[in-house]
């Protein structure tokens, strides 16, 4: 299950200069009792963060396309952002390590239902 939320500048400041893999206390996001882990994100241009690159700069790296199959062993150059959250970071991914007293639905609202389009 995934949920999304917009953060104001005060809450977003808790993520500044954090690296992928660090643990964050959920109280900063009004999720008392929760422990969160920073697992990734992307910058304002849409480039993903990469755990293996220190800092916050953009780099072009060779990425392995496939381990097996027709394209086995091929690499492709792709642009990625470093592993540190900065002002250029537009979106961060978090996973829950420890749950608190309240459920996620209570904190962030119930899951959204997809609207079914009428068939013609």
N, C-alpha and C positions, 0 to 999 in steps of 0.2 A: 504494500500500500504506500502511496506517496501523497504528501500534502504540500501545499505551498503557502507562503505568507510573505507579505511585504513588510520590510523593516524600516523604521525611521532612522535618522542619523545616529541617535544615542544608542540604539540597540545594535546597529551595524558596527559601531566602534568596538564592540566586544570581539569581533572577528579580525580586526586589523592586525597585521603582522603575525598571524597564526599560520602554521604550516599544516599541510595535509597529514592526517594521522593523529593530530593533537586532540585531547579530550577537552570539552567545554561544559561548564556547569549550566544546566537548563534554566536556572533562576534568572539568568540574563535575558532570556526570552519569555519570561513569565511561565515557565514550565518547572516549577519547584519540584525537587526530588529526582529529576531526570538527569542523566549523564549522556552527552552527545559526543559523537566523534566526527570530525571534519574529514570527509571522504573525497572531496573534489569540488569542482566548480568551473565557471567559464568567465571570460572577461567581456567587456562591452562590445567587442567585435565578434564574439561567439567562439573564440579559440579556447579549447579546453585546458584545464590545469593539468600538469604532468608531475607526478611525485618525484621523478628522478632528476628534475632540474631545480637547483637551488636558486632562491631569489624570486623576483617577479617579472623578469624580462621575457620577451618573446624570443623563441629560438626555433630554428628549423632543424628537425631531427629526422633520422631514418627510422621508420617504424616497420616492423615485420608484418607483412600482409597476412600470411597463412602459415601454419605449422605443418599442415598436411593438405593433400589435394593437388589440383592442377597448378596452383600458384605457390607451391611449397618452396620456402626459402627466399621468396622475393621480398624486397623492401621498397618502401615508398617514402618520399620526403614529405613531412607535414609540419605545419606551424603549430606550436603549443606555447602555453604560458607557464611560468615557473610555479613552484609549489607554495608560494606565500600569498596570502590574501592582502590586497592593497586597494586603493581607491579605484583602480581600473577594473576590479572584480565586480561583475554585475550579478552573479548568482553563485551560491554555494550549496553543496550537497552535504547533508548531515545524516548519520544513522544513529539510532537509539541504542545505547549500551545498557542503561538501567532505567526502568520505568518508575514513575512517581506515583503519588496517591490518585490523582485524577487521570481519566482516560484521555487519549488523544482527541477523540470526538468532542469531549467537553471543552478542551482547550481551543481547538481550531475549527470546531463546527462539524456537522455531520458530512459524510461523503456526498459528493455531487452525483446526481443521477443523470445519465445520458438521456437526452431527448431523442425519442424515436421519430424519424421523419415519416410522414404518411406515404404509403406506396401509391404510385399513380396508376 
